[in-house]
Structures are given as structure tokens and as C-alpha cells.
Amino acid sequence: MPDFRSPEFLVAHVRHTLDFYEPRDLDPSGGFFHFFRDDGTVYDRRTRHLVSSARFVFNHATAYRRFGNASDLDATRHGLAFLQRAHALPGGGYAWQIDWHEGRATVQDATQHCYGLAFVLLAHAHALMAGVSEAREGLAQAWDLMERHFWEPRHSLYADEATADWRVAPYRGQNANMHACEATMAAFEATGELRYLDRALALAEAVTGRQAALADGLVWEHYRADWSVDWDFNRGDRSDIFKPWGFQTGHLTEWAKLLLQLEPHLLANGRDASWVLPRARHFFDTAMHRGWDADNAGLVYGFAPDGSLYDGDKYFWVQAESFAAAALLAVRTGEASYWAWYDRIWAYSWSHFVDHAHGAWYRILTPQNAKISDEKSPAGKTDYHTMGACHDVLRALGQ
């Protein structure tokens, strides 16, 4: 096994993953292709999903900051232009899914998702940090849309989705708010504007504190319009990848990571952060206790409120967010047990998820770690999680 803690290994792994997507991901007619088989073959050249469109901008912007290749800066600008031109809706906002053909976009799903807007905000923030000055305007526009249509000051949380003309649906979810926390923290890092830091703090306190107190101290996924817990939404339905039922192993560790990334910003700006480390520990330790598959290794997708296994499939992003959280906890606490988890998760991922021949990670494995299909990266998966996790660990190591 490699030395997974080595900055040289992490940088090389980011490069190896990027090489799977570059240059085949870029569509000269606009945006990026979103559907790749294991060998890199593009199997759908027309369908474009807002989440992938934004995540590819993140990928190239962070790559440019790490490696300094002009092609990544060009791709960042190329991706931002596609978001603003192809995904933009006449009434404001961004289409969730479009058909892109011969330089023209046909809207397939005009639903307005806060989750999607959070990634638009994230993409612009990272583009701005990469030196794309024109991203500042798009960043502010995404923030304004979220504020105007989804922000609920009474609850200090965002609503989840709306129709194309902004009629908000009653469903509420933590997933959009988690990624809004990530995005507003990035917006603060990009601009230095305290309103973004204050919003990231409000979201973190609301989801991981007040809402978690309603669900045995853990992050539940689904809520009603008054933010009371909906224990039954999507129970038994595993088809909605953005709204899964159960406690999500990867969301607990992702929140642990985000809390630890938020902590130094809070301390540097006079905010109380005494609650952050205990909460991050609790989420991560519970995720390892409930989510680690002692028989086949790897972290499972989700578990039920009583702690029993609900979905034993292994998802790539769960492993990635979890090794990032483990590293941040190890650096923050100095405790060897977190490095042990980091090495254990990486060793499993290296053996089962990383495609050493073609690059990138497989998306889903069975509980016994068998591949489900040869669709490595359908819409939604751009390896933003895996490369982002490597960047997160490098930053924690001061690299």
C-alpha cells in the first residue's frame, strides 16, 4: 500500500483522477460531458445536469490552483459560461437538467433546487479563488437567489425546492443545507465578506445542533415544512440519490469535516467555536461504529434510527468524505486512532474503489464489494468528492 498520509501521494492521486476526465470531459460546443463508462467512453453526449455542470467547474478551478495549468483555467471559464448560458432560466435560476444539442439547450427539468444553487455558488467561489474575476458577479447572483426564494429566517435554514416560477414545495431537507454551508464557507474564503461566514455558522448550528437534537443527536435527512422530523419520507425507496432515507454514514462524516473547516474561521472572527470539536467527534465516531462493515470492510450507505443496517451498498463518496474527516480530526486532536481510521478507509478504497487502470473511482459497490455496472460516472459524479477530499487533507497538512 502507498503512504496514504503523504502529500506526494495525495497530489499524485488527484492528478491520476483528473487524467481520467481530461481532456475527454470538455465539450467544445459548451460545458462538459456527464456520462462516462469505466474506460472513459462517453455514453450520453447530450444530457446535462446542473450538479455535474457546477462540480466540473470546481474540479478545474481547484486543479488550476494546485497545478497551475492554463487549460484548467480555460475549462473553469468554459464551465461558468455554460452555467450562465445553457442552464439559466428566463425567470431566474438554473434548470436542473437540460438536453444540449448542436449548441442549444432544451430544458428537461426546470425544478429550482436549493441543492443545485448551492453548487452554483460553490463553483463561482472556487473560480473566483482561482483568479476568475468575472465569477464574483455570478457568486452574488446565486446568493441572492437563495436568499430571495429559499431562506427561512425563522428556522435559519433553506427550503429545498420550488417550481420554475418559484412556488416552494413543503419538503425540507438537510442535504441542501449541508452543501449550502460548504458553499457559503467557500464564498467567505473567496470574498472575505462576513455575511457568508455568518450564514455558514447559522446553517451548521441549525442542522447539527437544533435539528440533530430532534433525532437522537444525529443528522436526519428529511423534514416537514415546519422543520419537524419526517421519519417516513422515502422509506424503502432507494432511487432518489439526493434524498435517501436513514442516517447517512457519509453525511455524518461530511458534517464532521465541514465543522472542523469552519472552526478556524470562527475563531479568527470572534465567534464561539467551543461546540465544534465535540460535535465533529460524535458524528464521526458514530458513523464508524454504525457504518463500518466488519465482514467485508468499507463504510455502508445508511442505517436505520435503531442503528440497524438499512442500505449496505458502498458508495465512493462516503469513503472519500470519511477519510477527509478522519484526517482533519487526526490533525486537530493529535490522536492516533483517527489516523488509523484514515489508513483503514484509504486501504479499503485503494483495494476496491480506485480504478488503477483507467483512473477515477467506481461509483457504487455491493455489500460484498462487487461492481454493479460499468457506468463509472453518470450525471452527478465528477469525482468532486474524491479529489476534493484529497485537497481537504492537503490543506489540513498545510500543503
CORLINFEN-V759726 format. One record per residue. RES is the residue in three letters. OMEGA is omega in whole degrees, 0 to 359 (999 if undefined). BURIAL is I if it has 24 or more other ideal C-beta (glycine too) atoms within 12 Angstrom, else O. D_FIRST is the distance of its C-alpha to the first C-alpha in Angstrom with 2 decimals. Layout:
RES_OMEGA_BURIAL_D_FIRST + RES_OMEGA_BURIAL_D_FIRST
//
This chain:
MET_175_O_0.00 + PRO_171_O_3.81 + ASP_187_O_6.65 + PHE_180_I_8.00 + ARG_184_I_11.28 + SER_175_O_11.90 + PRO_179_O_14.91 + GLU_177_O_14.06 + PHE_183_I_10.91 + LEU_178_I_13.22 + VAL_180_I_16.06 + ALA_180_O_14.34 + HIS_174_I_13.28 + VAL_180_I_16.92 + ARG_179_O_18.16 + HIS_179_I_16.29 + THR_177_I_17.72 + LEU_183_I_21.09 + ASP_175_I_21.26 + PHE_185_I_21.49 + TYR_183_I_24.56 + GLU_359_I_26.14 + PRO_188_O_28.75 + ARG_182_I_29.35 + ASP_188_I_29.60 + LEU_175_I_32.76 + ASP_182_I_36.13 + PRO_181_O_38.73 + SER_179_O_41.43 + GLY_174_I_39.88 + GLY_184_I_36.75 + PHE_171_I_33.58 + PHE_189_I_32.82 + HIS_186_I_31.28 + PHE_184_I_30.34 + PHE_171_I_27.49 + ARG_185_I_26.28 + ASP_183_I_22.77 + ASP_179_O_23.71 + GLY_178_I_25.38 + THR_176_O_28.87 + VAL_185_I_31.18 + TYR_172_O_33.04 + ASP_186_O_35.36 + ARG_189_O_36.70 + ARG_184_I_39.27 + THR_180_I_38.13 + ARG_182_I_37.05 + HIS_184_I_35.95 + LEU_183_I_36.56 + VAL_178_I_33.19 + SER_180_I_31.30 + SER_179_I_33.89 + ALA_182_I_33.25 + ARG_176_I_29.46 + PHE_175_I_29.35 + VAL_176_I_31.44 + PHE_182_I_28.93 + ASN_185_I_26.09 + HIS_178_I_28.13 + ALA_179_I_29.62 + THR_177_I_26.37 + ALA_179_I_25.04 + TYR_180_I_28.25 + ARG_181_I_27.95 + ARG_190_I_24.44 + PHE_176_I_25.03 + GLY_180_O_28.83 + ASN_182_O_29.33 + ALA_180_O_32.90 + SER_178_O_32.00 + ASP_176_I_30.14 + LEU_176_I_33.23 + ASP_180_I_35.42 + ALA_177_I_33.37 + THR_178_I_33.67 + ARG_178_I_37.43 + HIS_181_I_37.54 + GLY_177_I_35.90 + LEU_179_I_38.19 + ALA_180_I_41.20 + PHE_177_I_40.26 + LEU_185_I_39.96 + GLN_184_I_43.38 + ARG_189_I_45.06 + ALA_182_I_43.73 + HIS_185_I_42.69 + ALA_178_I_45.59 + LEU_183_I_48.35 + PRO_181_O_52.05 + GLY_185_O_52.51 + GLY_182_I_49.51 + GLY_188_I_45.94 + TYR_179_I_43.38 + ALA_181_I_43.29 + TRP_180_I_40.43 + GLN_180_I_40.25 + ILE_168_I_42.09 + ASP_183_O_42.69 + TRP_184_I_42.39 + HIS_178_O_44.39 + GLU_175_O_46.14 + GLY_180_O_45.70 + ARG_180_O_47.14 + ALA_171_I_45.78 + THR_184_O_47.15 + VAL_175_I_46.29 + GLN_178_O_44.88 + ASP_183_I_44.26 + ALA_179_I_46.04 + THR_177_I_44.94 + GLN_181_I_44.28 + HIS_174_I_41.08 + CYS_176_I_40.29 + TYR_179_I_36.61 + GLY_178_I_37.16 + LEU_178_I_39.15 + ALA_179_I_36.43 + PHE_173_I_34.08 + VAL_177_I_36.90 + LEU_179_I_37.29 + LEU_181_I_33.56 + ALA_181_I_33.58 + HIS_179_I_36.63 + ALA_181_I_35.33 + HIS_174_I_32.17 + ALA_179_I_34.31 + LEU_177_I_36.69 + MET_177_I_33.98 + ALA_177_I_33.03 + GLY_179_O_36.64 + VAL_188_I_38.27 + SER_181_O_41.48 + GLU_178_O_43.01 + ALA_183_I_40.39 + ARG_181_I_42.32 + GLU_179_O_45.09 + GLY_177_I_42.88 + LEU_181_I_41.06 + ALA_179_I_44.45 + GLN_179_I_45.63 + ALA_177_I_42.69 + TRP_181_I_43.29 + ASP_178_O_47.01 + LEU_179_I_46.47 + MET_180_I_44.31 + GLU_187_O_46.90 + ARG_191_O_49.88 + HIS_186_I_48.84 + PHE_185_I_46.14 + TRP_179_I_46.37 + GLU_186_I_48.07 + PRO_179_O_49.08 + ARG_183_O_50.40 + HIS_185_I_46.93 + SER_180_I_44.91 + LEU_177_I_42.84 + TYR_166_I_42.82 + ALA_193_I_44.26 + ASP_186_I_42.06 + GLU_181_I_43.85 + ALA_174_I_47.23 + THR_181_O_49.21 + ALA_179_O_49.65 + ASP_168_O_52.71 + TRP_169_I_50.88 + ARG_189_O_52.16 + VAL_179_O_49.55 + ALA_183_O_48.45 + PRO_181_O_48.51 + TYR_172_I_44.81 + ARG_182_I_42.77 + GLY_180_I_39.00 + GLN_187_I_36.42 + ASN_178_I_33.87 + ALA_181_I_36.06 + ASN_175_I_36.68 + MET_180_I_33.04 + HIS_172_I_32.42 + ALA_175_I_35.75 + CYS_177_I_34.53 + GLU_185_I_31.49 + ALA_180_I_33.88 + THR_174_I_36.59 + MET_176_I_34.21 + ALA_178_I_33.09 + ALA_176_I_36.80 + PHE_180_I_37.54 + GLU_182_I_34.90 + ALA_189_I_36.37 + THR_186_I_40.02 + GLY_182_O_40.41 + GLU_187_O_42.87 + LEU_180_O_42.97 + ARG_180_O_44.06 + TYR_177_I_40.53 + LEU_180_I_39.05 + ASP_179_I_41.80 + ARG_177_I_41.05 + ALA_178_I_37.31 + LEU_180_I_38.41 + ALA_180_I_41.03 + LEU_181_I_38.64 + ALA_179_I_36.04 + GLU_183_I_38.80 + ALA_184_I_40.41 + VAL_187_I_37.43 + THR_178_I_35.43 + GLY_186_I_38.61 + ARG_182_I_41.78 + GLN_178_I_40.40 + ALA_178_I_37.69 + ALA_177_O_40.53 + LEU_186_I_42.04 + ALA_175_I_39.00 + ASP_175_O_38.16 + GLY_179_O_36.41 + LEU_183_I_33.79 + VAL_172_I_33.74 + TRP_187_I_35.63 + GLU_197_I_35.63 + HIS_184_I_39.27 + TYR_174_I_42.65 + ARG_185_O_46.28 + ALA_178_O_48.34 + ASP_180_O_49.25 + TRP_167_I_45.58 + SER_186_O_46.12 + VAL_172_I_43.25 + ASP_185_I_43.33 + TRP_188_O_41.58 + ASP_183_O_42.34 + PHE_179_I_41.52 + ASN_175_I_39.40 + ARG_180_O_38.99 + GLY_180_O_37.96 + ASP_182_O_37.44 + ARG_185_O_33.85 + SER_184_O_34.96 + ASP_186_O_35.13 + ILE_180_I_31.67 + PHE_182_I_33.20 + LYS_181_I_35.11 + PRO_177_I_33.23 + TRP_175_I_34.83 + GLY_170_I_33.44 + PHE_184_I_31.37 + GLN_180_I_28.37 + THR_184_I_25.10 + GLY_178_I_23.86 + HIS_175_I_27.20 + LEU_181_I_27.17 + THR_177_I_23.87 + GLU_176_I_25.05 + TRP_177_I_28.22 + ALA_178_I_26.45 + LYS_182_I_24.71 + LEU_178_I_28.06 + LEU_181_I_29.95 + LEU_174_I_27.80 + GLN_179_I_28.20 + LEU_188_I_31.91 + GLU_181_I_32.43 + PRO_176_O_32.65 + HIS_179_I_35.02 + LEU_182_I_37.19 + LEU_182_O_37.40 + ALA_183_O_38.20 + ASN_171_O_40.98 + GLY_178_O_42.65 + ARG_178_O_41.42 + ASP_179_O_40.64 + ALA_184_I_36.94 + SER_183_O_37.22 + TRP_192_O_36.34 + VAL_186_I_33.07 + LEU_178_I_30.54 + PRO_181_O_31.95 + ARG_179_I_31.90 + ALA_177_I_28.34 + ARG_183_I_27.24 + HIS_181_I_29.37 + PHE_183_I_28.03 + PHE_183_I_24.34 + ASP_178_I_24.88 + THR_179_I_27.04 + ALA_179_I_24.62 + MET_181_I_21.88 + HIS_183_O_24.60 + ARG_192_I_26.12 + GLY_183_I_23.37 + TRP_180_I_20.33 + ASP_184_I_20.51 + ALA_182_O_20.32 + ASP_186_O_20.69 + ASN_183_O_18.35 + ALA_182_I_16.09 + GLY_181_I_16.29 + LEU_182_I_19.27 + VAL_184_I_22.57 + TYR_186_I_25.01 + GLY_177_I_28.00 + PHE_186_I_29.99 + ALA_179_I_33.75 + PRO_179_O_35.95 + ASP_178_O_36.13 + GLY_181_O_32.36 + SER_180_O_32.05 + LEU_175_I_29.60 + TYR_181_I_31.16 + ASP_185_I_28.67 + GLY_178_I_25.58 + ASP_179_I_24.17 + LYS_179_I_20.84 + TYR_183_I_21.31 + PHE_188_I_18.82 + TRP_178_I_20.66 + VAL_179_I_20.62 + GLN_184_I_16.86 + ALA_180_I_17.04 + GLU_183_I_20.07 + SER_177_I_18.75 + PHE_176_I_15.62 + ALA_179_I_18.12 + ALA_179_I_20.61 + ALA_180_I_18.32 + ALA_180_I_17.55 + LEU_176_I_21.28 + LEU_179_I_22.29 + ALA_179_I_20.06 + VAL_184_I_21.61 + ARG_187_I_25.03 + THR_186_I_25.22 + GLY_184_O_23.07 + GLU_184_O_22.07 + ALA_183_O_18.78 + SER_179_O_18.96 + TYR_173_I_18.32 + TRP_178_I_15.15 + ALA_176_O_14.09 + TRP_178_I_15.02 + TYR_181_I_13.25 + ASP_181_I_9.81 + ARG_180_I_10.97 + ILE_179_I_12.28 + TRP_181_I_9.44 + ALA_176_O_7.10 + TYR_182_I_10.32 + SER_180_I_11.11 + TRP_182_I_8.11 + SER_190_O_9.02 + HIS_187_I_12.71 + PHE_184_I_14.08 + VAL_175_I_12.64 + ASP_185_I_14.70 + HIS_181_O_12.77 + ALA_187_O_16.14 + HIS_183_O_18.58 + GLY_182_I_16.95 + ALA_182_I_17.52 + TRP_169_I_16.81 + TYR_189_I_18.80 + ARG_184_I_21.48 + ILE_172_I_22.16 + LEU_176_I_20.89 + THR_176_O_23.06 + PRO_178_I_22.67 + GLN_174_O_21.07 + ASN_174_I_18.56 + ALA_176_O_20.59 + LYS_180_O_21.48 + ILE_179_O_25.01 + SER_177_O_26.06 + ASP_177_O_25.21 + GLU_184_I_26.38 + LYS_187_I_23.32 + SER_169_I_25.31 + PRO_182_I_28.87 + ALA_183_I_31.00 + GLY_181_I_29.53 + LYS_176_I_25.89 + THR_189_I_25.08 + ASP_170_I_21.56 + TYR_180_I_23.47 + HIS_186_I_21.58 + THR_177_I_18.02 + MET_178_I_19.01 + GLY_179_I_21.38 + ALA_177_I_18.83 + CYS_176_I_16.78 + HIS_180_I_20.20 + ASP_180_I_21.06 + VAL_178_I_18.16 + LEU_178_I_18.96 + ARG_179_I_22.58 + ALA_179_I_21.93 + LEU_179_I_20.26 + GLY_183_O_23.35 + GLN_999_O_21.94
//
